[in-house]
Amino acid sequence: QVQLVESGGGLVQAGGSLRLSCAASGRTLSTYRIAWFRQAPGKEREFVAAISRTGVSTYYADSVKDRFTISRDNAKNTVYLQMNSLKPEDTAVYYCATNRGPVVRVASEYEYWGQGTQVTVSS
């Protein structure tokens, strides 16, 4: 099993940037695909980005592609989400999660989740 803790959220102006971190403990992160999901009030949980075990493959939702970048440092057991050109519609609680299966973008396929970090983008 693995424990995940997100950090780096906050309040930013539209057009600004934030870098989220997902720190893991309990097991080495290199055995898992890691994804970021987000959930806004009254909305369903939404896939944001994912990265493969080695970091070779990345995946992005169309809504964040070319603005967000996911990366990982397995030596530090940490995954990052660099968010640039933020928009008010990016406002949500952001969660990181792990899986080992073939399905990348579906929340129900992920077994371990962090507690979330709030991102608020003002206009």
Number of C-alpha atoms within 10 A of each C-alpha: 9 17 17 22 18 24 18 15 18 14 14 18 14 17 14 14 18 18 16 24 23 25 20 20 13 9 12 15 25 17 14 18 22 30 30 28 22 22 19 17 9 6 9 9 17 18 23 24 25 27 24 20 19 14 17 9 11 17 17 21 15 11 12 18 12 12 14 20 19 23 20 22 14 16 9 11 16 21 24 23 23 14 20 17 15 23 19 15 13 20 20 22 18 27 27 30 26 26 21 15 10 8 11 21 19 12 17 8 15 19 12 14 20 20 14 22 21 19 22 21 19 16 11
